Each structure stands twice: as C-alpha cells, then as structure tokens.
Amino acid sequence: AIVSGLASPVGITHAGDGSNRLFILEQEGVIRILKEGQLLPTPFLDIRPKVNSGPNEAGLLGLAFHPNYTENGLFFINYTDQNRSSVVSRMQVSDNPDIADHNSETIVLQVRQPYGNHNGGNLIFGPDGYLYIGLGDGGSSGDPDGNGQNLSTMLGSMMRLDIDSGSPYAIPPDNPYVNEDGLPEIWASGLRNPWRYSFDRLTGDLYIADVGQNQWEEIHFLSAQAPGGANFGWNYWEGLHPYQGDPPEDIAFEFPIWEYGHDQGCSVTGGYVYRGSMAAWQGIYTYGDFCTGRIWGLLRDSDNNWQNTLLFETDFNITSFGEDESGEIYLVDRTGSLYQLAER
C-alpha cells in the first residue's frame, strides 16, 4: 500500500495543475491530499457536519476539478446531505493550495433521494468541458419508483451541465431533451447505480460501470461521437437480460459491452482506460468488483469484439479507481489503503 490509515476512502482524483498531488475522498466528508508520497495531516476539505454518511452508499462521493483549475481554483463535490438529498456544489481553493476555502460553497444541484442507497455520486468533466453527474435510480430494490425510465427525474440518469455559462449552470444546446419531453439536464438514462464512470483521456470515449440488481453487473460504452439520449435499459433490462415489464417497441436501448454474473462478484466498481507509461497496458479499460476484489481488463480487438481478462486477484473491497496526472491508475480499499496498479 502507498498509504494506509484512511477512513473509508471512496474516491481518488487529481487537480490537473502540474502538482502531481492525489486527492482522496473519505466517505464521512473529508478530502485528503497525497503530496510527494506523504499524506498531509490537514485535510484539503472537511465538511463532515454537512454530510450524512450513515447509509452504506451515502456520504461524500464525488470530486471534480475545473478544467481551468490552475486559473480559477474551482472544484465541484457531490455528497449526501442531512436531509437525504444528493448535493452537487461548487467550491474554491483558499490562498493555501493544499486547503479549500470552506466558506465558498455554492449549491449547483440538489436532488432528493427517496432511499438510502444508489446515490451514484461520481463527478467528472468531459473532454467537451461539461460536467457529467451520474445519479442512481433512488434506491431500494428493483427501481420501485420507475426512475430509470422516467425522463422527468434526474434519478437513474446522467446529467451534462455547462457550469461556465450560467448561474448555477446552463444547459448545453445539444443535450438530447432540450426541446423534447424530458429534463434538459439529462444526457443519458436507464441507469441503476453508475458507480464510477470515466472518459478515455486519449479518445474521449465514455465508460460507465452500472451496479446490477441481483444477477448481472454491467459495463457500458459510449463513443466520443455518440449523441446524447442513450437509454441503458434499467429496469426493463439487467445487463443483457430482461428484468421487469415489456419495453415499448420504439425504444432503442444501449446494451452493455460487457457483463458478469454474481458468480464472479456482486458490485462493479468502474475504472479507467490505461494511458500511463506501461506499454503492455495501453488502451485497456481496468475495472473491479467491490466484493471479490477481482480486477479485470477490457479491450476491443481488431475485429471490434470486446475481450475481457482477469488481471489481479486481490482481497480488497475496491471502492474506487483513480488516475494521476500522468495516467497511472490507483485504487482504494474501503478498509483504508491506497494502491497503485503496476506490472507484475
């Protein structure tokens, strides 16, 4: 382990500012900095009083630094508040680059969560400069409220916001439901609980790991050229398998490029396409399972078929993967340690 003694870490990212620092999310509401191999004693951010981390899948769940962070010092967080809402906020760094300005919070979005699980929580900026926000279906089991297929709620969807042009945001003009039936914020729908998604830093393709119900875990892929409006199928489908109800004939679903059954694991954790220094790993999408600690690689061959290979067997509860500025990949184990993926 590179670092241990973290408190229920659930995320890793970097600021893209040339500092090579890693920022580690702790579920209770703390962001820690790993700087030159050392965990700084003072947190970058500590908002524990605001955060409800009681339910297993609640807490401080997402962090994204603005693409122009070096100039504007802005970053965004996603957490579950004391009223059981998912909150996306904009914040600012203080005069000390290792400490955030705790009084700078501006709420961008607030979505009521009907149940304690499936909060999603990831935040990332796309190659297009827009902020992508993935929310689960609201929780419970089997999507009882039908949120996955309901375009009038943000639950069960991925939002795409222009946070530079409006207050608190503007809608990108090419979002799919701008002049249609559906919330204009929505970019894609039919998700159960997208637990970690990422853009390939080379191609701009989007990979989404969606946690399954009781049988199938799934990986979705949207090419960088794909228009908005993808429907990933939940809860008509769980992976490639019918789950509930008969879908209307006029809906085209975006089916997963890969799925695995609960003989292999029980909760997928999405990772990253590797673009670091190890030649043999180039272009491999790495992802894992929270329960079994298995880590796989997914790669498209010359015939456009996806090939899946088991890379590592670990005993970790893998809550998240992350990249550093040079494209090396890390993971956190819920028991409190940070590891780096390397060739064996």
C-alpha positions in Angstrom: 0.0 0.0 0.0 1.2 3.5 -0.8 -0.9 4.9 2.0 -2.9 3.3 4.8 -5.0 4.5 7.7 -7.6 6.3 5.5 -11.2 6.4 6.8 -13.4 4.6 4.4 -11.9 6.0 1.2 -14.3 6.1 -1.8 -12.6 8.2 -4.5 -9.2 9.3 -5.9 -8.5 12.1 -8.4 -6.0 14.8 -9.3 -6.3 18.6 -9.9 -4.6 18.7 -13.3 -2.5 21.6 -12.1 1.0 20.1 -12.5 1.4 19.5 -8.8 1.1 15.7 -9.1 -1.0 15.6 -5.9 -3.6 13.0 -5.4 -6.9 13.9 -3.7 -8.6 11.1 -1.8 -12.2 11.2 -0.7 -13.2 9.8 2.7 -16.9 8.9 2.8 -17.6 10.8 6.0 -16.9 14.1 4.3 -13.1 14.6 4.2 -10.7 15.1 1.3 -7.1 14.2 2.0 -4.1 15.1 -0.1 -1.2 12.8 -1.0 1.7 15.0 -1.9 5.1 13.7 -2.8 4.3 10.4 -1.2 3.1 11.8 2.1 -0.5 12.1 3.3 -0.8 15.7 4.5 -2.1 15.9 8.1 -4.5 18.7 7.4 -7.4 17.8 5.1 -8.0 19.8 1.9 -11.7 19.8 2.9 -13.7 18.7 5.9 -17.5 19.0 5.6 -18.4 16.2 7.9 -21.2 18.2 9.7 -23.0 18.6 6.4 -22.6 15.0 5.2 -24.9 12.1 6.0 -22.6 9.1 5.6 -24.8 6.7 7.7 -26.2 4.6 4.9 -23.7 2.3 3.2 -23.9 4.2 -0.1 -24.2 7.7 1.2 -21.6 10.3 2.1 -19.0 12.4 0.2 -19.0 10.5 -3.1 -17.6 12.8 -5.9 -14.9 15.4 -6.6 -14.0 17.0 -9.9 -11.6 19.9 -10.5 -12.5 22.5 -13.1 -10.5 22.1 -16.4 -9.1 25.6 -15.8 -8.4 24.9 -12.1 -4.9 26.4 -12.4 -6.5 29.8 -13.3 -9.8 29.8 -11.3 -9.3 27.4 -8.4 -12.8 26.0 -8.7 -13.7 22.4 -7.9 -17.0 20.5 -7.5 -18.2 18.0 -4.9 -21.1 15.6 -4.7 -22.3 14.5 -1.3 -25.4 13.2 0.5 -26.7 15.9 3.0 -28.5 15.5 6.3 -31.9 15.7 4.5 -31.0 12.7 2.3 -30.5 14.7 -0.8 -27.7 14.4 -3.3 -26.0 17.8 -3.4 -23.6 19.0 -6.1 -21.7 22.1 -5.0 -19.1 24.4 -6.5 -16.2 25.4 -4.2 -13.0 27.3 -4.3 -9.4 26.7 -3.1 -8.1 29.1 -0.5 -4.8 31.1 -0.6 -3.1 27.9 0.6 -3.2 25.4 -2.4 -3.5 22.5 0.0 -6.6 23.8 1.8 -10.0 24.6 0.3 -12.0 27.7 1.2 -14.6 26.2 3.5 -16.9 29.2 3.1 -17.0 29.1 -0.7 -19.8 26.5 -1.2 -22.4 27.3 -3.8 -25.0 24.7 -4.4 -25.4 23.8 -8.1 -27.9 21.0 -7.9 -29.9 19.2 -5.2 -31.9 16.0 -5.8 -34.0 14.3 -3.1 -33.0 10.7 -2.5 -36.1 8.6 -1.6 -34.0 5.7 -0.2 -30.5 5.4 1.4 -28.8 3.5 -1.4 -28.0 4.1 -5.1 -26.8 7.7 -4.8 -24.3 7.4 -7.7 -22.2 10.4 -6.9 -19.5 10.5 -9.5 -18.5 13.9 -11.0 -16.2 14.3 -14.0 -15.6 16.9 -16.6 -15.8 15.6 -20.2 -13.4 16.5 -23.0 -16.1 19.0 -24.0 -15.6 20.9 -20.8 -19.1 20.0 -19.5 -19.7 18.5 -16.0 -21.2 15.0 -16.0 -23.2 13.9 -13.0 -24.4 10.4 -12.6 -27.2 9.6 -10.2 -28.6 6.1 -9.2 -32.3 5.3 -9.5 -33.1 6.4 -6.0 -32.5 3.1 -4.4 -34.5 0.4 -2.6 -34.5 -2.7 -4.9 -35.7 -3.2 -8.4 -36.4 0.5 -9.0 -39.9 0.6 -7.4 -40.5 4.2 -8.4 -39.6 3.6 -12.0 -36.9 6.3 -12.1 -34.6 4.6 -14.5 -37.1 5.1 -17.4 -38.5 8.4 -16.2 -37.1 11.4 -18.0 -38.8 13.9 -15.7 -36.5 13.0 -12.8 -32.7 13.2 -12.6 -32.6 9.9 -10.7 -31.4 7.0 -12.8 -29.8 9.3 -15.3 -26.6 11.1 -16.2 -26.7 14.8 -16.4 -24.5 17.1 -18.5 -24.2 20.7 -17.4 -22.4 23.8 -18.7 -21.2 25.3 -15.4 -19.3 28.1 -17.0 -22.2 29.9 -18.8 -25.0 30.2 -16.3 -25.7 30.6 -12.6 -25.6 28.0 -11.2 -25.4 26.3 -14.7 -26.6 26.4 -18.3 -27.9 23.6 -20.5 -25.6 22.6 -23.3 -27.6 23.3 -26.5 -27.0 19.7 -27.9 -28.4 18.0 -24.8 -30.9 15.5 -26.1 -34.1 16.7 -24.3 -33.7 20.4 -24.7 -36.9 20.7 -26.8 -38.3 17.3 -26.1 -40.2 15.6 -23.3 -37.6 15.2 -20.6 -35.4 17.2 -18.3 -33.0 19.3 -20.3 -30.1 18.4 -18.0 -30.3 14.7 -18.9 -27.6 13.3 -21.2 -28.4 9.6 -20.8 -30.9 7.5 -18.9 -31.7 3.9 -17.8 -29.1 3.6 -15.1 -29.4 1.7 -11.9 -26.4 3.0 -9.9 -23.5 4.2 -12.0 -20.6 3.5 -9.6 -17.8 5.2 -11.3 -17.5 6.2 -15.0 -14.7 7.8 -16.8 -13.6 9.3 -20.2 -10.6 7.8 -22.0 -8.2 10.6 -21.9 -6.9 9.8 -25.4 -10.1 9.1 -27.3 -12.8 10.8 -25.3 -14.9 7.6 -25.1 -17.1 7.2 -22.0 -17.1 4.0 -19.9 -19.8 3.5 -17.3 -19.9 0.8 -14.7 -23.5 0.2 -13.6 -24.1 -1.9 -10.5 -26.5 -4.7 -11.0 -29.6 -5.8 -9.1 -29.1 -9.4 -8.0 -27.6 -11.2 -11.0 -25.7 -9.1 -13.5 -23.0 -6.3 -13.3 -22.6 -4.3 -16.5 -20.1 -2.1 -18.3 -21.4 0.5 -20.8 -19.6 2.3 -23.6 -20.4 5.5 -25.4 -18.0 6.5 -28.2 -16.9 10.1 -28.2 -19.0 10.7 -31.3 -22.2 9.3 -29.8 -25.1 11.8 -29.5 -26.9 12.2 -26.2 -30.1 10.3 -25.4 -28.7 6.8 -24.8 -31.1 4.6 -22.7 -29.1 1.9 -20.9 -32.2 -0.2 -20.2 -32.8 -0.4 -16.5 -35.2 -1.6 -15.2 -36.5 -3.3 -18.3 -33.1 -4.9 -18.5 -30.5 -6.0 -16.1 -27.4 -6.3 -18.3 -28.4 -8.3 -21.4 -31.3 -10.0 -19.5 -35.0 -8.9 -19.3 -35.7 -7.8 -15.8 -39.2 -6.3 -15.5 -42.0 -5.2 -17.8 -42.3 -5.1 -21.6 -40.5 -2.2 -23.1 -42.2 -0.1 -25.8 -41.2 -1.2 -29.3 -40.0 2.2 -30.3 -37.2 2.4 -27.6 -33.7 1.7 -28.7 -31.5 0.5 -25.8 -27.8 0.9 -25.5 -26.8 -2.5 -24.2 -23.6 -3.2 -22.2 -20.4 -4.1 -24.0 -19.7 -6.5 -21.1 -21.5 -8.1 -18.1 -20.5 -10.5 -15.4 -22.7 -12.7 -13.2 -22.8 -12.9 -9.4 -20.6 -16.0 -9.6 -17.7 -13.5 -10.3 -18.6 -10.7 -7.9 -21.5 -8.7 -6.5 -20.9 -5.0 -7.2 -18.9 -3.5 -10.0 -16.5 -0.6 -9.5 -15.7 1.3 -12.7 -12.1 2.2 -13.5 -10.1 3.9 -16.3 -8.6 3.2 -19.7 -4.9 2.9 -19.1 -2.8 5.6 -20.7 0.2 5.6 -18.4 3.8 4.6 -19.0 3.4 0.8 -19.2 3.4 -0.2 -22.9 1.7 -3.5 -22.5 -1.4 -2.0 -20.8 -2.2 0.7 -23.3 -5.9 1.1 -24.0 -7.1 -1.5 -21.5 -10.1 -0.5 -19.5 -9.5 -1.6 -16.0 -12.3 -2.2 -13.5 -13.0 -4.3 -10.5 -15.5 -5.8 -8.1 -16.2 -4.5 -4.6 -16.9 -7.9 -3.1 -14.4 -10.3 -4.6 -11.5 -7.8 -5.2 -11.1 -9.1 -8.7 -9.7 -6.6 -11.2 -10.3 -7.2 -14.9 -9.1 -5.6 -18.2 -11.4 -5.0 -21.1 -10.0 -4.3 -24.6 -11.5 -4.1 -28.1 -9.7 -6.4 -30.6 -9.1 -5.7 -34.3 -12.5 -7.4 -35.1 -14.3 -4.9 -32.8 -15.0 -7.6 -30.2 -14.5 -6.9 -26.6 -12.1 -9.2 -24.8 -12.1 -9.5 -21.0 -9.1 -10.7 -18.9 -8.7 -11.2 -15.2 -5.7 -9.0 -14.3 -5.4 -9.3 -10.5 -7.0 -11.4 -7.7 -7.0 -9.2 -4.5 -8.8 -9.3 -1.2 -9.6 -5.6 -1.4 -13.1 -4.1 -1.0 -12.5 -1.9 -4.1 -14.5 1.3 -3.7 -12.9 3.4 -6.5 -10.1 3.7 -9.0 -8.4 6.9 -9.9 -5.8 8.4 -12.3 -2.9 10.6 -11.5 -1.8 13.4 -13.9 0.4 11.1 -15.9 -2.3 8.4 -16.4 -1.1 5.9 -13.8 -4.0 4.1 -12.1 -4.7 3.7 -8.4 -7.4 2.1 -6.3 -8.7 2.5 -2.8 -9.7 -0.3 -0.5 -12.6 0.6 1.8 -10.6 -0.6 4.8 -8.3 2.3 4.4 -5.5 1.8 1.9 -4.4 3.2 -1.5 -2.6 1.1 -4.0 -1.1 1.6 -7.5 -1.6 -0.8 -10.3 1.7 -2.0 -11.7 3.1 -4.8 -13.9 3.9 -8.0 -12.1 
